[in-house]
Amino acid sequence: MSPQLFDDDDVRDRLDARTAVLTVRSAILAGYEGTLLAPPRVRADLGDGHLVFTAGRLRAQELFGFRAYDTVAGAEQLVAVWGSRDGRLSALVHGSELGARRTGAIGAVAVDAAAKPGAVRVGLVGAGPQAWAQLWAMRAVREVEEVVVASRRPERAEAFARRATDELGVTTRATRSVENAVRDRDVVIVATNSAVPVLDADWIAPGTHVTTLGPKTASRHEVPAALAHRAAVVLTDSPAQAAGYPEPHVFSTDSMVDLGAVLAGAAAARTDPGQITVFCSVGLAGTEVALAAVLVGQPADRP
């Protein structure tokens, strides 16, 4: 039997936010408990860039697979899923939508675990696909009262605000000031490719949960190192991956808390409403395999 082939339209049709969040939450917990085997990513040097692989095996689901993406030409990503019992290749997913929704769902799990309870006011820095996926998934775990978005290109922030209001039904406005976007927010999402900090740690109010998605090494980081000093806890979805970058992380990986441990009740995230929490999203390997497996057998909405 031939494997099922899925593209970005299939992912949009078949993978809703609630399913994505529940699937990823289960995979993160499995990673902590040892039933998801997820080694750090592997990079193949291609001269002027890399071909990068993340792999995972979900023992309970009897699945394994990989995701491949490049830093050469910005090519389509590929996710492949096999059954570990019969060795059959069951699914191939190509495009960019699955990866973005996977990262969005991971961010939503972190928000649910570490942000203050109740409805949230969100500040977004960045107006690209990753920022969109974070907001898309967050609505599955929290009521979003309002969103303020800032971008290096103001027209992108304005377009994002219109789309979020129309498609997600969330009151969203654009601002030209990052400070205005992140001050007095319950949740701040930083989703840029900036090599230098785009905000000041002092702009983050007590009680805020911050997710950083972009560069986070010692020489290239979108949020300042001082943010970790203000935070009560710094979480990550993969301590092994956070410690496995070729260059050291901007935050101390030794003190990072495993999000899976929080989900299992073995570690605490927020213990006081006034605390700042930070989530460093590094992309737990295997989560994309779990989501790709969900697509198999799911009905499509499009004719």
N, C-alpha and C positions, 0 to 999 in steps of 0.2 A: 504493500500500500504506500502510495506517495505521501510525503509530508504535506501538511496544510501550509499554504503560503499566505502571509498577511502583510498588508502595507499600512501606511499611515491612516488612510480612510477606514480600513477595517478596525484599527485600534480605536479610533474615535467612535465608531459605531458600537463596538462590543465592550469597551472597558469604561464603566462608569466610575465616578470618584469613590463611592462607598465600597465597591468591590476592590478597587485598587488599594485603598487604605487598609481594609481588612486583610487582604492577601499579603501586603508588605509587612503589616504588623506581625502576622503569624511567622513570616520568614525571619524578621529581626529577632523575635523570641526564640525561634529555632536555632538561629546563629549563636545566641547566648547559651542555649541548652546543649548544643553540640550535634543537633540533628540536621543542621545545615552546615555543610563544609564549604567554607568561603575563603580561600587564600587571597592574599593581596594581589592586585593586578600585575600583569606581566607586560613589559614593553619590548617590542622588537624594533631596533634602531634601523630606520630606512634612510639614513643620511640627513635629510632636511626635515625629518619628522619621525613619528613612530606609528606602528600599528599596535594598538593596545587591546589586551584581552582580559576580561574578568570571567571567572568560572565559578560554578556552584553546583553542589549536589544536595538535593533535598531527599533525605533517606525515607522519611515517612510517606512522601508522595511517589517514591521510586522514580525520581527524575534527576537528570543532570544536564548541564548545557553550558553555553558560554555566550558572552556578548563581545563583539569586536567593533572597535571604532578607530579612527585615525587622527593624527595631528599633521597630516600632509596636505590634504586637499579639502577637508571638511566633507568627506564622502558620507554616503548613507551608512548607518549602523546596521549590524546584522546580529540577530539573536537566534540561536539554534537550541532545540530541546530534544533530548533523547529519553526513552524509557530505560531505566537501569535493569529491569528484569528481562526485557526482550531485546534491548539494544536498538529498537526501532527509532529512527528519526521521525518525530511526530509533528514538529512545527518549525517554520522559519519565519522570522519577522524582520522586515527591512524598512528603513526610514528613520525618522527622528522622534516620532510621537511616543513610542513606548518608553524610551529613555527619559524623556521629559516628565511623563506621567508617573514613572517609577520614582524619580527624584521628588516630584510634588507629593506623592503619597508618603514617602519617608519623612518629608518635612511636616506633613500633617500629623503623623504619629508623634513626632517630637513636640509639636504644639500641644497636642492632647495630653501628653505626659508631663510637660514642663511649664506651660503657660498658666496664668491664673484661671480659675474656673469661670464659666459663663461666657457671655458674648464678648467679642473682641473688636477693638479698633486697630486697624492694620496700617503700617507704613511700609511701602515698597520702594526700594532703591534698585532701579532697573526695570525695563518695560519689555523684555524679550520673552521668548517661549518659556524659559525657566521660571520667571516671575509669574507668568500666567498659570503655569501648572501648579505652583505653590498655592495660589488663590483658589484655583479649581478644586484642588484636593482638600484644602482647609475647610471648605464649606461642608464637608462630610463629617467633621468633628466638632465644629463650633459655628454658632451664629456669628456672621460678620456684620457688624453694625455699619461700618464705613471704612473706606480705604483712601489713603492719600499716596500718590505715586510720583516719584521724581526720576528723571532720566537725564543722561548727558545730552541727549537730543530732546528738547521739550516737545517737539511735535509727536514723538513716539509715546511720551507720557500722556499726551492729550488723546491720542488714538486708543491707547490702552484703557484710559478712563471711560471713554465712550463705549468701548467693547464690553468692559466688565459690567457697566451699568445695563447695557442692552441684553447681553447674553447670560450673565450670571445673576442679574437682578440685585447687584450690590451697589449701593451708593458710593461712587468713586469720583475723586477729583484729582486733577494734576496740579503739581506745583513745580516751580523752577528751583526751589531750595531743598536740598537734601535735609538740612536741619529741620525745616518745617515738616517734612515727610516723616521723620523719625521721632520727633519730640512728643512726649505724652501719648505714646502708643502702648497698647497691650502686647502687640506682636510686631516685630520689625523683621522684614525679609530683605537681605542684601544679596542681589543676584546680578553681579556685574563681572566684567573681565578685567577690571582695573588692577594694576600692579601696585598701586599706592592706595592708602586708606581713603575712602570716600566719605567718611564721617568721623566725628570726634567722639571719643568714648563718653565724654561728659554730656553729650546730647541725649544719651539713653537714660530715661527716667527710671527710678526705682520701680520694681514690679514688672518690667518689660522682659519679654522673651525675644531673643535675637537668633535668627538663623542666618548663617553665612554659607553661600553656595560657591562663590568664585575663588580666585587665587588665595591660598592660605599658607604659603611657605614663608620662611624667614626673609627672603629677599623680595617676594611678591605676595602682597596680601591686601585684600579689599577692606578689611576692618583692622583697626589698630590693635597692637599687642596689649595696650592698656585696658582693653575691654575685658580681657580675662581676669585682670586684677579687681575689676569692679563686680565680676560675676560670682555668685554663690556657688555655682556649679557650671562646668563646661562639659557638655555631652557630645558623643559621636556615635554614629551607627556602626562603625567598625574600628575599634582600637588598633587592630593589626594593620589596617590600611592607613590610618592616620600616622602610624609610626613607620610605615613602609615607603614613604615618598623618598625619592633620591636626595632631596634637600629637607632639612628639619622643618617641622611645622612651626608656624608663628606662635602657637600656644604650646605649653608643655604637655606632651602626650601622656606623661606619667600620671598626671592628675586628672585626665579625662575620665568621665564616667560612661560606661557602656549603656546605651539606650536600651539594649536588650535586658540588662540587669534591672533597670527601672521597671520595665514591663513585667519582669518576673517577680518583682517585689523584693529583690535582693539588694537594691540600692535606692537612694532617694534622689529626686530631682528638686522641685521646689518644696520648701518646708515652711515658707513664710510669704505672705502676699507682697511684701516689699522687696523681695529678692530679685536680682537680675539673673536670668538663666541664658546660656548661650549654647546653641547647637551647631556643631561643625559637621556639615553633611559631606561625607566622603564617598558615599555610594557603596553600601554593603553588597559585595558580589553575591550572585545567586538570586537577588530580589527580582532582577529582570527576567530570569529563567522562570521564577514562580508566576510572574504576570503573563509571560508568553504562554505558559501552560493553561492559564485561565481562558485564553482566547479559543482554545480548541474546544469545540462543542458549544460555544456560546452563539446564540442567534444574532444575526446581523439586523440592524434597523433599516438599512437601505435596501431597496428592491434589487 
